[in-house]
Amino acid sequence: MFHDTEISTMVQLVTTAEAAQAMAMDDKILQAEQRSFHSFFDVHVIAKDDGSYSLFEEADYGELPTHLIDDIIYTAQGKMSDEY
């Protein structure tokens, strides 16, 4: 059986880990939005198995493989345009 202090410590660790992961995701989303201003192509934030996130621009890889498409958590549309 757990003591109250042990439970409190475990809850605090889980909360801290969740907050760190949310901050990492927000940081990648911000990077995707910033990058999208300089691209004709969509910029995707993709969740990795280790809990981190990566950016992929559609033009970098052509058609994305299905396993990457399934892991997309956010897409920033490319904001550059050839139209004047």
PDB file with one MODEL, atoms N, CA, C and O in Angstrom:
MODEL        1
ATOM      1  N   MET A   1       0.835  -1.173   0.000  1.00  0.00           N
ATOM      2  CA  MET A   1       0.000   0.000   0.000  1.00  0.00           C
ATOM      3  C   MET A   1       0.887   1.245   0.000  1.00  0.00           C
ATOM      4  O   MET A   1       1.937   1.261   0.641  1.00  0.00           O
ATOM      5  N   PHE A   2       0.473   2.266  -0.704  1.00  0.00           N
ATOM      6  CA  PHE A   2       1.236   3.508  -0.791  1.00  0.00           C
ATOM      7  C   PHE A   2       0.871   4.449   0.352  1.00  0.00           C
ATOM      8  O   PHE A   2      -0.270   4.486   0.813  1.00  0.00           O
ATOM      9  N   HIS A   3       1.864   5.202   0.792  1.00  0.00           N
ATOM     10  CA  HIS A   3       1.624   6.254   1.779  1.00  0.00           C
ATOM     11  C   HIS A   3       1.228   7.527   1.040  1.00  0.00           C
ATOM     12  O   HIS A   3       1.483   7.666  -0.156  1.00  0.00           O
ATOM     13  N   ASP A   4       0.612   8.444   1.753  1.00  0.00           N
ATOM     14  CA  ASP A   4       0.145   9.690   1.140  1.00  0.00           C
ATOM     15  C   ASP A   4       1.280  10.460   0.468  1.00  0.00           C
ATOM     16  O   ASP A   4       1.081  11.033  -0.603  1.00  0.00           O
ATOM     17  N   THR A   5       2.459  10.484   1.075  1.00  0.00           N
ATOM     18  CA  THR A   5       3.577  11.234   0.484  1.00  0.00           C
ATOM     19  C   THR A   5       4.054  10.571  -0.805  1.00  0.00           C
ATOM     20  O   THR A   5       4.448  11.263  -1.743  1.00  0.00           O
ATOM     21  N   GLU A   6       4.023   9.244  -0.865  1.00  0.00           N
ATOM     22  CA  GLU A   6       4.432   8.538  -2.082  1.00  0.00           C
ATOM     23  C   GLU A   6       3.433   8.807  -3.210  1.00  0.00           C
ATOM     24  O   GLU A   6       3.838   9.013  -4.354  1.00  0.00           O
ATOM     25  N   ILE A   7       2.157   8.806  -2.905  1.00  0.00           N
ATOM     26  CA  ILE A   7       1.134   9.081  -3.905  1.00  0.00           C
ATOM     27  C   ILE A   7       1.272  10.509  -4.407  1.00  0.00           C
ATOM     28  O   ILE A   7       1.184  10.760  -5.609  1.00  0.00           O
ATOM     29  N   SER A   8       1.484  11.431  -3.502  1.00  0.00           N
ATOM     30  CA  SER A   8       1.658  12.837  -3.879  1.00  0.00           C
ATOM     31  C   SER A   8       2.851  13.012  -4.804  1.00  0.00           C
ATOM     32  O   SER A   8       2.774  13.758  -5.780  1.00  0.00           O
ATOM     33  N   THR A   9       3.950  12.333  -4.508  1.00  0.00           N
ATOM     34  CA  THR A   9       5.151  12.414  -5.339  1.00  0.00           C
ATOM     35  C   THR A   9       4.895  11.828  -6.722  1.00  0.00           C
ATOM     36  O   THR A   9       5.327  12.404  -7.721  1.00  0.00           O
ATOM     37  N   MET A  10       4.193  10.683  -6.799  1.00  0.00           N
ATOM     38  CA  MET A  10       3.886  10.067  -8.084  1.00  0.00           C
ATOM     39  C   MET A  10       2.983  10.964  -8.924  1.00  0.00           C
ATOM     40  O   MET A  10       3.199  11.098 -10.128  1.00  0.00           O
ATOM     41  N   VAL A  11       1.984  11.573  -8.313  1.00  0.00           N
ATOM     42  CA  VAL A  11       1.088  12.474  -9.034  1.00  0.00           C
ATOM     43  C   VAL A  11       1.858  13.673  -9.551  1.00  0.00           C
ATOM     44  O   VAL A  11       1.637  14.119 -10.676  1.00  0.00           O
ATOM     45  N   GLN A  12       2.760  14.196  -8.737  1.00  0.00           N
ATOM     46  CA  GLN A  12       3.564  15.342  -9.139  1.00  0.00           C
ATOM     47  C   GLN A  12       4.471  14.987 -10.316  1.00  0.00           C
ATOM     48  O   GLN A  12       4.624  15.798 -11.229  1.00  0.00           O
ATOM     49  N   LEU A  13       5.070  13.809 -10.319  1.00  0.00           N
ATOM     50  CA  LEU A  13       5.934  13.377 -11.421  1.00  0.00           C
ATOM     51  C   LEU A  13       5.139  13.220 -12.706  1.00  0.00           C
ATOM     52  O   LEU A  13       5.597  13.642 -13.768  1.00  0.00           O
ATOM     53  N   VAL A  14       3.961  12.625 -12.631  1.00  0.00           N
ATOM     54  CA  VAL A  14       3.118  12.450 -13.814  1.00  0.00           C
ATOM     55  C   VAL A  14       2.710  13.812 -14.359  1.00  0.00           C
ATOM     56  O   VAL A  14       2.763  14.039 -15.567  1.00  0.00           O
ATOM     57  N   THR A  15       2.308  14.705 -13.486  1.00  0.00           N
ATOM     58  CA  THR A  15       1.898  16.037 -13.908  1.00  0.00           C
ATOM     59  C   THR A  15       3.052  16.773 -14.563  1.00  0.00           C
ATOM     60  O   THR A  15       2.859  17.441 -15.579  1.00  0.00           O
ATOM     61  N   THR A  16       4.247  16.665 -14.001  1.00  0.00           N
ATOM     62  CA  THR A  16       5.430  17.323 -14.562  1.00  0.00           C
ATOM     63  C   THR A  16       5.766  16.744 -15.934  1.00  0.00           C
ATOM     64  O   THR A  16       6.093  17.493 -16.854  1.00  0.00           O
ATOM     65  N   ALA A  17       5.692  15.429 -16.083  1.00  0.00           N
ATOM     66  CA  ALA A  17       5.984  14.789 -17.369  1.00  0.00           C
ATOM     67  C   ALA A  17       4.954  15.196 -18.420  1.00  0.00           C
ATOM     68  O   ALA A  17       5.314  15.468 -19.566  1.00  0.00           O
ATOM     69  N   GLU A  18       3.696  15.240 -18.046  1.00  0.00           N
ATOM     70  CA  GLU A  18       2.652  15.644 -18.980  1.00  0.00           C
ATOM     71  C   GLU A  18       2.831  17.099 -19.399  1.00  0.00           C
ATOM     72  O   GLU A  18       2.631  17.443 -20.564  1.00  0.00           O
ATOM     73  N   ALA A  19       3.204  17.942 -18.462  1.00  0.00           N
ATOM     74  CA  ALA A  19       3.427  19.356 -18.768  1.00  0.00           C
ATOM     75  C   ALA A  19       4.616  19.517 -19.712  1.00  0.00           C
ATOM     76  O   ALA A  19       4.564  20.321 -20.643  1.00  0.00           O
ATOM     77  N   ALA A  20       5.672  18.765 -19.480  1.00  0.00           N
ATOM     78  CA  ALA A  20       6.852  18.835 -20.352  1.00  0.00           C
ATOM     79  C   ALA A  20       6.511  18.375 -21.764  1.00  0.00           C
ATOM     80  O   ALA A  20       6.960  18.979 -22.739  1.00  0.00           O
ATOM     81  N   GLN A  21       5.723  17.316 -21.880  1.00  0.00           N
ATOM     82  CA  GLN A  21       5.336  16.830 -23.198  1.00  0.00           C
ATOM     83  C   GLN A  21       4.431  17.839 -23.911  1.00  0.00           C
ATOM     84  O   GLN A  21       4.570  18.048 -25.116  1.00  0.00           O
ATOM     85  N   ALA A  22       3.522  18.452 -23.188  1.00  0.00           N
ATOM     86  CA  ALA A  22       2.644  19.464 -23.777  1.00  0.00           C
ATOM     87  C   ALA A  22       3.453  20.675 -24.242  1.00  0.00           C
ATOM     88  O   ALA A  22       3.163  21.247 -25.293  1.00  0.00           O
ATOM     89  N   MET A  23       4.457  21.064 -23.472  1.00  0.00           N
ATOM     90  CA  MET A  23       5.304  22.186 -23.866  1.00  0.00           C
ATOM     91  C   MET A  23       6.120  21.848 -25.111  1.00  0.00           C
ATOM     92  O   MET A  23       6.294  22.695 -25.987  1.00  0.00           O
ATOM     93  N   ALA A  24       6.616  20.626 -25.194  1.00  0.00           N
ATOM     94  CA  ALA A  24       7.377  20.197 -26.371  1.00  0.00           C
ATOM     95  C   ALA A  24       6.484  20.195 -27.612  1.00  0.00           C
ATOM     96  O   ALA A  24       6.919  20.599 -28.689  1.00  0.00           O
ATOM     97  N   MET A  25       5.241  19.742 -27.465  1.00  0.00           N
ATOM     98  CA  MET A  25       4.308  19.730 -28.587  1.00  0.00           C
ATOM     99  C   MET A  25       3.990  21.167 -29.019  1.00  0.00           C
ATOM    100  O   MET A  25       3.992  21.469 -30.212  1.00  0.00           O
ATOM    101  N   ASP A  26       3.719  22.046 -28.058  1.00  0.00           N
ATOM    102  CA  ASP A  26       3.430  23.444 -28.383  1.00  0.00           C
ATOM    103  C   ASP A  26       4.608  24.101 -29.094  1.00  0.00           C
ATOM    104  O   ASP A  26       4.414  24.894 -30.016  1.00  0.00           O
ATOM    105  N   ASP A  27       5.817  23.779 -28.674  1.00  0.00           N
ATOM    106  CA  ASP A  27       7.016  24.332 -29.300  1.00  0.00           C
ATOM    107  C   ASP A  27       7.113  23.897 -30.765  1.00  0.00           C
ATOM    108  O   ASP A  27       7.427  24.713 -31.631  1.00  0.00           O
ATOM    109  N   LYS A  28       6.848  22.627 -31.047  1.00  0.00           N
ATOM    110  CA  LYS A  28       6.895  22.137 -32.435  1.00  0.00           C
ATOM    111  C   LYS A  28       5.783  22.743 -33.286  1.00  0.00           C
ATOM    112  O   LYS A  28       5.988  23.030 -34.465  1.00  0.00           O
ATOM    113  N   ILE A  29       4.608  22.937 -32.693  1.00  0.00           N
ATOM    114  CA  ILE A  29       3.515  23.572 -33.433  1.00  0.00           C
ATOM    115  C   ILE A  29       3.899  25.002 -33.802  1.00  0.00           C
ATOM    116  O   ILE A  29       3.649  25.445 -34.923  1.00  0.00           O
ATOM    117  N   LEU A  30       4.503  25.715 -32.869  1.00  0.00           N
ATOM    118  CA  LEU A  30       4.963  27.075 -33.150  1.00  0.00           C
ATOM    119  C   LEU A  30       6.015  27.073 -34.256  1.00  0.00           C
ATOM    120  O   LEU A  30       5.978  27.918 -35.150  1.00  0.00           O
ATOM    121  N   GLN A  31       6.951  26.128 -34.199  1.00  0.00           N
ATOM    122  CA  GLN A  31       7.967  26.014 -35.252  1.00  0.00           C
ATOM    123  C   GLN A  31       7.329  25.730 -36.611  1.00  0.00           C
ATOM    124  O   GLN A  31       7.748  26.285 -37.627  1.00  0.00           O
ATOM    125  N   ALA A  32       6.317  24.866 -36.623  1.00  0.00           N
ATOM    126  CA  ALA A  32       5.623  24.547 -37.884  1.00  0.00           C
ATOM    127  C   ALA A  32       4.943  25.786 -38.445  1.00  0.00           C
ATOM    128  O   ALA A  32       5.016  26.040 -39.647  1.00  0.00           O
ATOM    129  N   GLU A  33       4.286  26.554 -37.596  1.00  0.00           N
ATOM    130  CA  GLU A  33       3.618  27.775 -38.051  1.00  0.00           C
ATOM    131  C   GLU A  33       4.643  28.780 -38.588  1.00  0.00           C
ATOM    132  O   GLU A  33       4.416  29.396 -39.629  1.00  0.00           O
ATOM    133  N   GLN A  34       5.754  28.947 -37.892  1.00  0.00           N
ATOM    134  CA  GLN A  34       6.783  29.878 -38.352  1.00  0.00           C
ATOM    135  C   GLN A  34       7.371  29.437 -39.686  1.00  0.00           C
ATOM    136  O   GLN A  34       7.584  30.255 -40.581  1.00  0.00           O
ATOM    137  N   ARG A  35       7.629  28.153 -39.813  1.00  0.00           N
ATOM    138  CA  ARG A  35       8.200  27.622 -41.052  1.00  0.00           C
ATOM    139  C   ARG A  35       7.219  27.738 -42.217  1.00  0.00           C
ATOM    140  O   ARG A  35       7.630  27.930 -43.361  1.00  0.00           O
ATOM    141  N   SER A  36       5.920  27.623 -41.926  1.00  0.00           N
ATOM    142  CA  SER A  36       4.913  27.638 -42.987  1.00  0.00           C
ATOM    143  C   SER A  36       4.844  28.985 -43.707  1.00  0.00           C
ATOM    144  O   SER A  36       4.385  29.041 -44.848  1.00  0.00           O
ATOM    145  N   PHE A  37       5.288  30.068 -43.071  1.00  0.00           N
ATOM    146  CA  PHE A  37       5.296  31.377 -43.723  1.00  0.00           C
ATOM    147  C   PHE A  37       6.319  31.441 -44.854  1.00  0.00           C
ATOM    148  O   PHE A  37       6.250  32.328 -45.704  1.00  0.00           O
ATOM    149  N   HIS A  38       7.254  30.517 -44.866  1.00  0.00           N
ATOM    150  CA  HIS A  38       8.328  30.509 -45.856  1.00  0.00           C
ATOM    151  C   HIS A  38       8.266  29.280 -46.755  1.00  0.00           C
ATOM    152  O   HIS A  38       9.279  28.865 -47.317  1.00  0.00           O
ATOM    153  N   SER A  39       7.078  28.700 -46.888  1.00  0.00           N
ATOM    154  CA  SER A  39       6.936  27.471 -47.656  1.00  0.00           C
ATOM    155  C   SER A  39       5.639  27.481 -48.468  1.00  0.00           C
ATOM    156  O   SER A  39       4.624  28.043 -48.053  1.00  0.00           O
ATOM    157  N   PHE A  40       5.707  26.847 -49.624  1.00  0.00           N
ATOM    158  CA  PHE A  40       4.512  26.624 -50.433  1.00  0.00           C
ATOM    159  C   PHE A  40       3.772  25.370 -49.973  1.00  0.00           C
ATOM    160  O   PHE A  40       2.622  25.151 -50.356  1.00  0.00           O
ATOM    161  N   PHE A  41       4.426  24.548 -49.155  1.00  0.00           N
ATOM    162  CA  PHE A  41       3.910  23.230 -48.800  1.00  0.00           C
ATOM    163  C   PHE A  41       3.486  23.172 -47.340  1.00  0.00           C
ATOM    164  O   PHE A  41       3.944  23.962 -46.514  1.00  0.00           O
ATOM    165  N   ASP A  42       2.599  22.221 -47.032  1.00  0.00           N
ATOM    166  CA  ASP A  42       2.168  22.018 -45.654  1.00  0.00           C
ATOM    167  C   ASP A  42       3.325  21.512 -44.804  1.00  0.00           C
ATOM    168  O   ASP A  42       4.179  20.756 -45.268  1.00  0.00           O
ATOM    169  N   VAL A  43       3.331  21.949 -43.547  1.00  0.00           N
ATOM    170  CA  VAL A  43       4.338  21.509 -42.584  1.00  0.00           C
ATOM    171  C   VAL A  43       3.603  20.727 -41.500  1.00  0.00           C
ATOM    172  O   VAL A  43       2.699  21.255 -40.852  1.00  0.00           O
ATOM    173  N   HIS A  44       3.991  19.470 -41.303  1.00  0.00           N
ATOM    174  CA  HIS A  44       3.312  18.585 -40.355  1.00  0.00           C
ATOM    175  C   HIS A  44       4.146  18.413 -39.088  1.00  0.00           C
ATOM    176  O   HIS A  44       5.374  18.341 -39.138  1.00  0.00           O
ATOM    177  N   VAL A  45       3.448  18.349 -37.951  1.00  0.00           N
ATOM    178  CA  VAL A  45       4.075  17.950 -36.691  1.00  0.00           C
ATOM    179  C   VAL A  45       3.712  16.485 -36.499  1.00  0.00           C
ATOM    180  O   VAL A  45       2.539  16.113 -36.497  1.00  0.00           O
ATOM    181  N   ILE A  46       4.742  15.663 -36.338  1.00  0.00           N
ATOM    182  CA  ILE A  46       4.536  14.216 -36.243  1.00  0.00           C
ATOM    183  C   ILE A  46       5.034  13.721 -34.889  1.00  0.00           C
ATOM    184  O   ILE A  46       6.159  14.013 -34.484  1.00  0.00           O
ATOM    185  N   ALA A  47       4.183  12.969 -34.195  1.00  0.00           N
ATOM    186  CA  ALA A  47       4.543  12.383 -32.904  1.00  0.00           C
ATOM    187  C   ALA A  47       5.423  11.161 -33.134  1.00  0.00           C
ATOM    188  O   ALA A  47       5.105  10.300 -33.955  1.00  0.00           O
ATOM    189  N   LYS A  48       6.531  11.094 -32.401  1.00  0.00           N
ATOM    190  CA  LYS A  48       7.429   9.949 -32.494  1.00  0.00           C
ATOM    191  C   LYS A  48       7.174   8.997 -31.334  1.00  0.00           C
ATOM    192  O   LYS A  48       6.568   9.376 -30.332  1.00  0.00           O
ATOM    193  N   ASP A  49       7.635   7.772 -31.475  1.00  0.00           N
ATOM    194  CA  ASP A  49       7.393   6.739 -30.466  1.00  0.00           C
ATOM    195  C   ASP A  49       7.981   7.073 -29.102  1.00  0.00           C
ATOM    196  O   ASP A  49       7.468   6.623 -28.077  1.00  0.00           O
ATOM    197  N   ASP A  50       9.049   7.855 -29.082  1.00  0.00           N
ATOM    198  CA  ASP A  50       9.699   8.182 -27.806  1.00  0.00           C
ATOM    199  C   ASP A  50       9.053   9.367 -27.091  1.00  0.00           C
ATOM    200  O   ASP A  50       9.548   9.811 -26.054  1.00  0.00           O
ATOM    201  N   GLY A  51       7.944   9.885 -27.643  1.00  0.00           N
ATOM    202  CA  GLY A  51       7.245  11.000 -27.017  1.00  0.00           C
ATOM    203  C   GLY A  51       7.684  12.364 -27.511  1.00  0.00           C
ATOM    204  O   GLY A  51       7.141  13.382 -27.081  1.00  0.00           O
ATOM    205  N   SER A  52       8.655  12.402 -28.402  1.00  0.00           N
ATOM    206  CA  SER A  52       9.100  13.675 -28.964  1.00  0.00           C
ATOM    207  C   SER A  52       8.327  13.946 -30.257  1.00  0.00           C
ATOM    208  O   SER A  52       7.490  13.144 -30.672  1.00  0.00           O
ATOM    209  N   TYR A  53       8.616  15.077 -30.880  1.00  0.00           N
ATOM    210  CA  TYR A  53       7.897  15.494 -32.079  1.00  0.00           C
ATOM    211  C   TYR A  53       8.888  15.939 -33.143  1.00  0.00           C
ATOM    212  O   TYR A  53       9.963  16.448 -32.825  1.00  0.00           O
ATOM    213  N   SER A  54       8.522  15.743 -34.415  1.00  0.00           N
ATOM    214  CA  SER A  54       9.357  16.146 -35.545  1.00  0.00           C
ATOM    215  C   SER A  54       8.516  16.949 -36.526  1.00  0.00           C
ATOM    216  O   SER A  54       7.292  16.826 -36.574  1.00  0.00           O
ATOM    217  N   LEU A  55       9.212  17.779 -37.311  1.00  0.00           N
ATOM    218  CA  LEU A  55       8.563  18.531 -38.384  1.00  0.00           C
ATOM    219  C   LEU A  55       8.875  17.874 -39.710  1.00  0.00           C
ATOM    220  O   LEU A  55      10.011  17.465 -39.953  1.00  0.00           O
ATOM    221  N   PHE A  56       7.868  17.769 -40.574  1.00  0.00           N
ATOM    222  CA  PHE A  56       8.058  17.268 -41.928  1.00  0.00           C
ATOM    223  C   PHE A  56       7.311  18.182 -42.878  1.00  0.00           C
ATOM    224  O   PHE A  56       6.130  18.474 -42.687  1.00  0.00           O
ATOM    225  N   GLU A  57       8.016  18.627 -43.899  1.00  0.00           N
ATOM    226  CA  GLU A  57       7.395  19.438 -44.929  1.00  0.00           C
ATOM    227  C   GLU A  57       7.087  18.520 -46.099  1.00  0.00           C
ATOM    228  O   GLU A  57       7.945  17.742 -46.517  1.00  0.00           O
ATOM    229  N   GLU A  58       5.879  18.599 -46.631  1.00  0.00           N
ATOM    230  CA  GLU A  58       5.458  17.661 -47.673  1.00  0.00           C
ATOM    231  C   GLU A  58       6.435  17.610 -48.839  1.00  0.00           C
ATOM    232  O   GLU A  58       6.693  16.529 -49.368  1.00  0.00           O
ATOM    233  N   ALA A  59       6.976  18.729 -49.246  1.00  0.00           N
ATOM    234  CA  ALA A  59       7.873  18.760 -50.397  1.00  0.00           C
ATOM    235  C   ALA A  59       9.177  18.031 -50.133  1.00  0.00           C
ATOM    236  O   ALA A  59       9.840  17.580 -51.068  1.00  0.00           O
ATOM    237  N   ASP A  60       9.551  17.911 -48.858  1.00  0.00           N
ATOM    238  CA  ASP A  60      10.811  17.248 -48.521  1.00  0.00           C
ATOM    239  C   ASP A  60      10.818  15.776 -48.887  1.00  0.00           C
ATOM    240  O   ASP A  60      11.865  15.224 -49.227  1.00  0.00           O
ATOM    241  N   TYR A  61       9.661  15.138 -48.821  1.00  0.00           N
ATOM    242  CA  TYR A  61       9.616  13.687 -48.955  1.00  0.00           C
ATOM    243  C   TYR A  61       8.625  13.199 -50.008  1.00  0.00           C
ATOM    244  O   TYR A  61       8.418  11.993 -50.144  1.00  0.00           O
ATOM    245  N   GLY A  62       8.016  14.108 -50.747  1.00  0.00           N
ATOM    246  CA  GLY A  62       6.982  13.674 -51.680  1.00  0.00           C
ATOM    247  C   GLY A  62       5.780  13.196 -50.894  1.00  0.00           C
ATOM    248  O   GLY A  62       5.379  13.829 -49.918  1.00  0.00           O
ATOM    249  N   GLU A  63       5.211  12.096 -51.309  1.00  0.00           N
ATOM    250  CA  GLU A  63       4.061  11.542 -50.595  1.00  0.00           C
ATOM    251  C   GLU A  63       4.528  10.886 -49.302  1.00  0.00           C
ATOM    252  O   GLU A  63       5.448  10.069 -49.306  1.00  0.00           O
ATOM    253  N   LEU A  64       3.890  11.249 -48.208  1.00  0.00           N
ATOM    254  CA  LEU A  64       4.278  10.688 -46.911  1.00  0.00           C
ATOM    255  C   LEU A  64       3.806   9.244 -46.781  1.00  0.00           C
ATOM    256  O   LEU A  64       2.709   8.909 -47.228  1.00  0.00           O
ATOM    257  N   PRO A  65       4.630   8.383 -46.171  1.00  0.00           N
ATOM    258  CA  PRO A  65       4.196   7.002 -45.928  1.00  0.00           C
ATOM    259  C   PRO A  65       3.034   6.962 -44.925  1.00  0.00           C
ATOM    260  O   PRO A  65       2.878   7.868 -44.107  1.00  0.00           O
ATOM    261  N   THR A  66       2.244   5.925 -45.000  1.00  0.00           N
ATOM    262  CA  THR A  66       1.061   5.790 -44.144  1.00  0.00           C
ATOM    263  C   THR A  66       1.411   5.857 -42.664  1.00  0.00           C
ATOM    264  O   THR A  66       0.673   6.467 -41.890  1.00  0.00           O
ATOM    265  N   HIS A  67       2.521   5.244 -42.249  1.00  0.00           N
ATOM    266  CA  HIS A  67       2.852   5.258 -40.817  1.00  0.00           C
ATOM    267  C   HIS A  67       3.135   6.672 -40.320  1.00  0.00           C
ATOM    268  O   HIS A  67       2.909   6.958 -39.144  1.00  0.00           O
ATOM    269  N   LEU A  68       3.622   7.564 -41.181  1.00  0.00           N
ATOM    270  CA  LEU A  68       3.822   8.957 -40.778  1.00  0.00           C
ATOM    271  C   LEU A  68       2.498   9.720 -40.783  1.00  0.00           C
ATOM    272  O   LEU A  68       2.250  10.547 -39.905  1.00  0.00           O
ATOM    273  N   ILE A  69       1.661   9.444 -41.761  1.00  0.00           N
ATOM    274  CA  ILE A  69       0.360  10.107 -41.834  1.00  0.00           C
ATOM    275  C   ILE A  69      -0.458   9.816 -40.579  1.00  0.00           C
ATOM    276  O   ILE A  69      -1.145  10.696 -40.062  1.00  0.00           O
ATOM    277  N   ASP A  70      -0.382   8.594 -40.100  1.00  0.00           N
ATOM    278  CA  ASP A  70      -1.126   8.209 -38.897  1.00  0.00           C
ATOM    279  C   ASP A  70      -0.639   8.946 -37.654  1.00  0.00           C
ATOM    280  O   ASP A  70      -1.390   9.093 -36.690  1.00  0.00           O
ATOM    281  N   ASP A  71       0.611   9.413 -37.664  1.00  0.00           N
ATOM    282  CA  ASP A  71       1.191  10.075 -36.493  1.00  0.00           C
ATOM    283  C   ASP A  71       1.148  11.598 -36.559  1.00  0.00           C
ATOM    284  O   ASP A  71       1.676  12.262 -35.668  1.00  0.00           O
ATOM    285  N   ILE A  72       0.531  12.165 -37.595  1.00  0.00           N
ATOM    286  CA  ILE A  72       0.424  13.625 -37.696  1.00  0.00           C
ATOM    287  C   ILE A  72      -0.539  14.119 -36.624  1.00  0.00           C
ATOM    288  O   ILE A  72      -1.669  13.643 -36.511  1.00  0.00           O
ATOM    289  N   ILE A  73      -0.061  15.093 -35.834  1.00  0.00           N
ATOM    290  CA  ILE A  73      -0.922  15.669 -34.801  1.00  0.00           C
ATOM    291  C   ILE A  73      -1.320  17.106 -35.122  1.00  0.00           C
ATOM    292  O   ILE A  73      -2.242  17.649 -34.513  1.00  0.00           O
ATOM    293  N   TYR A  74      -0.621  17.727 -36.086  1.00  0.00           N
ATOM    294  CA  TYR A  74      -0.918  19.109 -36.444  1.00  0.00           C
ATOM    295  C   TYR A  74      -0.368  19.390 -37.833  1.00  0.00           C
ATOM    296  O   TYR A  74       0.690  18.878 -38.201  1.00  0.00           O
ATOM    297  N   THR A  75      -1.077  20.197 -38.602  1.00  0.00           N
ATOM    298  CA  THR A  75      -0.609  20.605 -39.925  1.00  0.00           C
ATOM    299  C   THR A  75      -0.764  22.112 -40.069  1.00  0.00           C
ATOM    300  O   THR A  75      -1.848  22.659 -39.862  1.00  0.00           O
ATOM    301  N   ALA A  76       0.328  22.774 -40.425  1.00  0.00           N
ATOM    302  CA  ALA A  76       0.303  24.202 -40.738  1.00  0.00           C
ATOM    303  C   ALA A  76       0.356  24.326 -42.253  1.00  0.00           C
ATOM    304  O   ALA A  76       1.281  23.819 -42.886  1.00  0.00           O
ATOM    305  N   GLN A  77      -0.622  24.992 -42.831  1.00  0.00           N
ATOM    306  CA  GLN A  77      -0.658  25.144 -44.284  1.00  0.00           C
ATOM    307  C   GLN A  77       0.437  26.102 -44.731  1.00  0.00           C
ATOM    308  O   GLN A  77       0.676  27.132 -44.102  1.00  0.00           O
ATOM    309  N   GLY A  78       1.107  25.736 -45.847  1.00  0.00           N
ATOM    310  CA  GLY A  78       2.108  26.617 -46.424  1.00  0.00           C
ATOM    311  C   GLY A  78       1.457  27.946 -46.814  1.00  0.00           C
ATOM    312  O   GLY A  78       0.394  27.956 -47.433  1.00  0.00           O
ATOM    313  N   LYS A  79       2.084  29.052 -46.457  1.00  0.00           N
ATOM    314  CA  LYS A  79       1.462  30.355 -46.640  1.00  0.00           C
ATOM    315  C   LYS A  79       2.067  31.172 -47.775  1.00  0.00           C
ATOM    316  O   LYS A  79       1.582  32.265 -48.068  1.00  0.00           O
ATOM    317  N   MET A  80       3.122  30.663 -48.423  1.00  0.00           N
ATOM    318  CA  MET A  80       3.666  31.380 -49.567  1.00  0.00           C
ATOM    319  C   MET A  80       2.762  31.152 -50.765  1.00  0.00           C
ATOM    320  O   MET A  80       2.098  30.120 -50.862  1.00  0.00           O
ATOM    321  N   SER A  81       2.737  32.107 -51.669  1.00  0.00           N
ATOM    322  CA  SER A  81       1.883  32.003 -52.840  1.00  0.00           C
ATOM    323  C   SER A  81       2.576  32.633 -54.037  1.00  0.00           C
ATOM    324  O   SER A  81       3.306  33.615 -53.904  1.00  0.00           O
ATOM    325  N   ASP A  82       2.336  32.054 -55.208  1.00  0.00           N
ATOM    326  CA  ASP A  82       2.853  32.616 -56.454  1.00  0.00           C
ATOM    327  C   ASP A  82       1.932  33.699 -56.996  1.00  0.00           C
ATOM    328  O   ASP A  82       2.302  34.428 -57.916  1.00  0.00           O
ATOM    329  N   GLU A  83       0.744  33.807 -56.435  1.00  0.00           N
ATOM    330  CA  GLU A  83      -0.238  34.777 -56.936  1.00  0.00           C
ATOM    331  C   GLU A  83       0.078  36.168 -56.405  1.00  0.00           C
ATOM    332  O   GLU A  83       0.435  36.343 -55.239  1.00  0.00           O
ATOM    333  N   TYR A  84      -0.062  37.146 -57.281  1.00  0.00           N
ATOM    334  CA  TYR A  84       0.209  38.526 -56.882  1.00  0.00           C
ATOM    335  C   TYR A  84      -1.063  39.322 -56.832  1.00  0.00           C
ATOM    336  O   TYR A  84      -1.035  40.511 -56.514  1.00  0.00           O
TER     337      TYR A  84
ENDMDL
END
